[in-house]
């Protein structure tokens, strides 16, 4: 199991919270999400990958995770990192 987490600012209001949920649907909550397309369809590293926004105390995070074979752990982590970077830079 691999997991990456990135701190994110707290949503400013309900509109921003709803926007995050829409973004997360595209990023990693559906079978046709960006994470699944990359890790499953393009690279064959996993059967599926997921993501979620989470709040613990006053810290907000974006998480992404997947089960992968040991041989591809490093490569799969690299792809997760690339996806986080692309999301943060809007590429």
N, CA, C and O of each residue as an XYZ file, in Angstrom:
364
protein
N       0.851     -1.171      0.000
C       0.000      0.000      0.000
C       0.891      1.226      0.000
O       1.807      1.337      0.815
N       0.624      2.143     -0.911
C       1.337      3.414     -0.925
C       0.324      4.512     -0.625
O      -0.854      4.396     -0.963
N       0.796      5.574      0.009
C      -0.061      6.696      0.355
C       0.761      7.966      0.310
O       1.871      8.012      0.841
N       0.227      8.991     -0.319
C       0.829     10.313     -0.299
C      -0.191     11.279      0.273
O      -1.391     11.140      0.037
N       0.291     12.256      1.024
C      -0.579     13.297      1.581
C       0.069     14.644      1.329
O       1.289     14.790      1.405
N      -0.763     15.620      1.030
C      -0.281     16.978      0.790
C      -1.139     17.929      1.601
O      -2.365     17.887      1.496
N      -0.523     18.796      2.418
C      -1.326     19.775      3.141
C      -1.969     20.751      2.163
O      -1.363     21.142      1.165
N      -3.178     21.128      2.458
C      -3.902     22.115      1.643
C      -4.547     23.117      2.584
O      -4.811     22.797      3.743
N      -4.803     24.325      2.102
C      -5.477     25.302      2.959
C      -6.914     24.879      3.246
O      -7.517     24.127      2.481
N      -7.440     25.362      4.333
C      -8.842     25.105      4.657
C      -9.728     25.758      3.604
O      -9.412     26.849      3.130
N     -10.829     25.116      3.230
C     -11.738     25.760      2.279
C     -12.328     27.030      2.892
O     -12.683     27.061      4.070
N     -12.423     28.062      2.078
C     -12.886     29.359      2.569
C     -14.381     29.373      2.851
O     -14.842     30.071      3.755
N     -15.140     28.598      2.073
C     -16.596     28.616      2.224
C     -17.189     27.354      1.603
O     -16.456     26.479      1.142
N     -18.495     27.265      1.591
C     -19.165     26.078      1.046
C     -18.922     25.911     -0.452
O     -18.834     24.785     -0.940
N     -18.812     27.021     -1.187
C     -18.532     26.930     -2.622
C     -17.166     26.291     -2.852
O     -17.022     25.430     -3.720
N     -16.176     26.702     -2.088
C     -14.847     26.105     -2.243
C     -14.857     24.636     -1.816
O     -14.169     23.816     -2.423
N     -15.611     24.302     -0.802
C     -15.727     22.902     -0.372
C     -16.360     22.065     -1.495
O     -15.901     20.958     -1.777
N     -17.400     22.587     -2.126
C     -18.056     21.873     -3.232
C     -17.116     21.752     -4.432
O     -17.099     20.725     -5.111
N     -16.343     22.794     -4.688
C     -15.375     22.767     -5.785
C     -14.331     21.673     -5.543
O     -13.942     20.964     -6.470
N     -13.886     21.543     -4.301
C     -12.920     20.487     -3.960
C     -13.512     19.106     -4.187
O     -12.826     18.210     -4.680
N     -14.748     18.928     -3.840
C     -15.378     17.620     -4.038
C     -15.465     17.280     -5.527
O     -15.237     16.136     -5.921
N     -15.793     18.270     -6.344
C     -15.818     18.045     -7.801
C     -14.418     17.708     -8.308
O     -14.250     16.779     -9.098
N     -13.425     18.452     -7.861
C     -12.048     18.201     -8.268
C     -11.622     16.803     -7.840
O     -10.978     16.086     -8.606
N     -11.978     16.414     -6.626
C     -11.590     15.101     -6.133
C     -12.250     13.980     -6.932
O     -11.651     12.921     -7.119
N     -13.458     14.198     -7.397
C     -14.118     13.202     -8.252
C     -13.289     12.963     -9.506
O     -13.087     11.819     -9.912
N     -12.816     14.027    -10.109
C     -11.992     13.897    -11.322
C     -10.603     13.343    -11.013
O     -10.028     12.612    -11.818
N     -10.073     13.691     -9.859
C      -8.705     13.301     -9.493
C      -8.607     11.848     -9.047
O      -7.692     11.139     -9.466
N      -9.549     11.383     -8.188
C      -9.323     10.048     -7.685
C     -10.458      9.302     -7.014
O     -10.188      8.327     -6.313
N     -11.704      9.694     -7.182
C     -12.762      8.937     -6.502
C     -13.572      8.042     -7.423
O     -14.415      7.279     -6.950
N     -13.340      8.114     -8.709
C     -14.096      7.281     -9.636
C     -13.154      6.374    -10.433
O     -11.945      6.601    -10.486
N     -13.725      5.363    -11.039
C     -12.926      4.437    -11.835
C     -12.294      5.130    -13.043
O     -11.256      4.688    -13.535
N     -12.908      6.205    -13.521
C     -12.379      6.941    -14.675
C     -11.539      8.143    -14.251
O     -11.286      9.029    -15.068
N     -11.105      8.193    -12.999
C     -10.346      9.334    -12.485
C      -8.936      9.391    -13.073
O      -8.439      8.436    -13.670
N      -8.330     10.532    -12.881
C      -6.977     10.768    -13.378
C      -5.964      9.802    -12.754
O      -5.109      9.262    -13.456
N      -6.059      9.583    -11.439
C      -5.129      8.644    -10.782
C      -5.273      7.237    -11.337
O      -4.279      6.568    -11.623
N      -6.501      6.796    -11.485
C      -6.736      5.444    -11.992
C      -6.247      5.308    -13.430
O      -5.666      4.288    -13.802
N      -6.483      6.334    -14.228
C      -6.024      6.294    -15.618
C      -4.516      6.149    -15.673
O      -3.995      5.344    -16.445
N      -3.810      6.923    -14.859
C      -2.354      6.879    -14.874
C      -1.827      5.561    -14.305
O      -1.116      4.831    -14.994
N      -2.169      5.256    -13.060
C      -1.571      4.105    -12.389
C      -2.071      2.761    -12.908
O      -1.320      1.785    -12.917
N      -3.323      2.699    -13.338
C      -3.872      1.431    -13.818
C      -3.767      1.300    -15.328
O      -3.162      0.359    -15.842
N      -4.365      2.257    -16.032
C      -4.484      2.151    -17.482
C      -3.143      2.360    -18.202
O      -2.785      1.583    -19.087
N      -2.408      3.409    -17.821
C      -1.168      3.717    -18.533
C       0.005      2.836    -18.102
O       0.798      2.400    -18.937
N       0.115      2.574    -16.785
C       1.298      1.879    -16.284
C       1.054      0.459    -15.787
O       2.005     -0.314    -15.669
N      -0.177      0.098    -15.495
C      -0.458     -1.247    -15.009
C       0.104     -1.537    -13.623
O       0.391     -2.692    -13.307
N       0.269     -0.499    -12.781
C       0.839     -0.676    -11.452
C      -0.174     -1.196    -10.432
O       0.223     -1.763     -9.414
N      -1.464     -1.017    -10.683
C      -2.470     -1.300     -9.674
C      -3.796     -1.640    -10.313
O      -4.004     -1.414    -11.505
N      -4.685     -2.183     -9.515
C      -6.059     -2.363     -9.977
C      -6.837     -1.068     -9.826
O      -7.751     -0.807    -10.608
N      -6.494     -0.250     -8.835
C      -7.203      1.000     -8.632
C      -6.477      1.921     -7.675
O      -5.717      1.470     -6.818
N      -6.714      3.207     -7.825
C      -6.139      4.240     -6.961
C      -7.258      5.179     -6.550
O      -8.214      5.378     -7.298
N      -7.140      5.754     -5.367
C      -8.193      6.614     -4.828
C      -7.591      7.863     -4.211
O      -6.386      7.930     -3.964
N      -8.445      8.860     -3.962
C      -8.022     10.068     -3.269
C      -9.166     10.596     -2.409
O     -10.327     10.228     -2.588
N      -8.804     11.468     -1.473
C      -9.803     12.078     -0.596
C      -9.213     13.306      0.070
O      -8.014     13.361      0.342
N     -10.056     14.286      0.332
C      -9.678     15.392      1.195
C     -10.018     14.985      2.615
O     -11.037     14.338      2.855
N      -9.161     15.365      3.559
C      -9.389     15.014      4.953
C      -8.983     16.186      5.837
O      -8.060     16.937      5.520
N      -9.687     16.323      6.941
C      -9.337     17.317      7.947
C      -9.102     16.610      9.271
O      -9.938     15.833      9.731
N      -7.965     16.885      9.872
C      -7.659     16.406     11.228
C      -7.269     17.633     12.038
O      -6.283     18.307     11.741
N      -8.056     17.906     13.056
C      -7.891     19.133     13.844
C      -7.965     20.313     12.877
O      -8.954     20.448     12.156
N      -6.956     21.159     12.845
C      -6.974     22.310     11.935
C      -6.151     22.073     10.669
O      -5.933     23.001      9.890
N      -5.702     20.856     10.461
C      -4.902     20.538      9.277
C      -5.775     19.879      8.213
O      -6.455     18.888      8.476
N      -5.745     20.440      7.019
C      -6.463     19.877      5.877
C      -5.441     19.231      4.956
O      -4.341     19.751      4.770
N      -5.818     18.076      4.373
C      -4.891     17.329      3.522
C      -5.625     16.753      2.314
O      -6.827     16.489      2.355
N      -4.874     16.572      1.255
C      -5.329     15.771      0.122
C      -4.516     14.486      0.171
O      -3.286     14.520      0.176
N      -5.210     13.354      0.207
C      -4.567     12.043      0.268
C      -4.798     11.291     -1.034
O      -5.829     11.457     -1.685
N      -3.831     10.465     -1.406
C      -4.001      9.536     -2.531
C      -3.325      8.238     -2.142
O      -2.256      8.252     -1.532
N      -3.947      7.099     -2.494
C      -3.401      5.808     -2.100
C      -3.740      4.735     -3.123
O      -4.648      4.882     -3.942
N      -2.971      3.644     -3.044
C      -3.195      2.514     -3.932
C      -2.411      1.310     -3.420
O      -1.396      1.468     -2.742
N      -2.874      0.131     -3.738
C      -2.115     -1.094     -3.499
C      -1.321     -1.398     -4.763
O      -1.866     -1.405     -5.867
N      -0.036     -1.645     -4.588
C       0.831     -1.952     -5.735
C       1.751     -3.107     -5.369
O       1.970     -3.384     -4.190
N       2.285     -3.775     -6.374
C       3.281     -4.821     -6.147
C       4.592     -4.173     -5.705
O       4.897     -3.043     -6.086
N       5.350     -4.893     -4.908
C       6.613     -4.381     -4.368
C       7.562     -3.891     -5.461
O       8.249     -2.884     -5.289
N       7.597     -4.610     -6.584
C       8.542     -4.259     -7.654
C       8.294     -2.877     -8.251
O       9.212     -2.275     -8.807
N       7.074     -2.370     -8.146
C       6.747     -1.082     -8.774
C       6.462      0.010     -7.751
O       5.926      1.061     -8.104
N       6.811     -0.222     -6.494
C       6.522      0.761     -5.443
C       7.134      2.120     -5.761
O       6.441      3.137     -5.722
N       8.412      2.143     -6.071
C       9.092      3.412     -6.359
C       8.499      4.131     -7.558
O       8.265      5.338     -7.510
N       8.260      3.398     -8.624
C       7.694      4.002     -9.835
C       6.281      4.519     -9.577
O       5.917      5.601    -10.039
N       5.479      3.739     -8.834
C       4.109      4.163     -8.542
C       4.092      5.404     -7.649
O       3.278      6.304     -7.859
N       4.981      5.460     -6.656
C       5.086      6.660     -5.818
C       5.485      7.867     -6.659
O       4.980      8.970     -6.453
N       6.387      7.650     -7.599
C       6.787      8.740     -8.496
C       5.618      9.258     -9.309
O       5.470     10.466     -9.489
N       4.790      8.354     -9.800
C       3.616      8.780    -10.573
C       2.599      9.513     -9.692
O       1.994     10.493    -10.127
N       2.413      9.042     -8.463
C       1.518      9.770     -7.545
C       2.055     11.179     -7.309
O       1.303     12.153     -7.336
N       3.350     11.273     -7.081
C       3.964     12.592     -6.887
C       3.773     13.480     -8.111
O       3.479     14.668     -7.978
N       3.938     12.911     -9.292
C       3.724     13.675    -10.524
C       2.292     14.175    -10.628
O       2.050     15.305    -11.051
N       1.345     13.330    -10.241
C      -0.066     13.730    -10.292
C      -0.371     14.845     -9.292
O      -1.117     15.771     -9.610
N       0.196     14.766     -8.094
C       0.037     15.838     -7.110
C       0.614     17.140     -7.652
O      -0.001     18.199     -7.520
N       1.801     17.061     -8.265
C       2.439     18.259     -8.827
C       1.589     18.843     -9.962
O       1.396     20.057    -10.034
N       1.084     17.980    -10.845
C       0.263     18.457    -11.951
C      -1.007     19.125    -11.438
O      -1.443     20.137    -11.988
N      -1.596     18.571    -10.399
C      -2.804     19.171     -9.817
C      -2.485     20.528     -9.202
O      -3.244     21.483     -9.368
N      -1.372     20.614     -8.496
C      -0.985     21.876     -7.834
C      -0.605     22.964     -8.824
O      -0.772     24.150     -8.541
N      -0.094     22.564     -9.987
C       0.340     23.549    -10.974
C      -0.619     23.687    -12.146
O      -0.362     24.420    -13.101
N      -1.746     22.956    -12.049
C      -2.803     23.022    -13.081
C      -2.301     22.624    -14.457
O      -2.618     23.276    -15.452
N      -1.495     21.523    -14.515
C      -1.025     21.043    -15.829
C      -1.663     19.721    -16.156
O      -1.398     19.152    -17.215
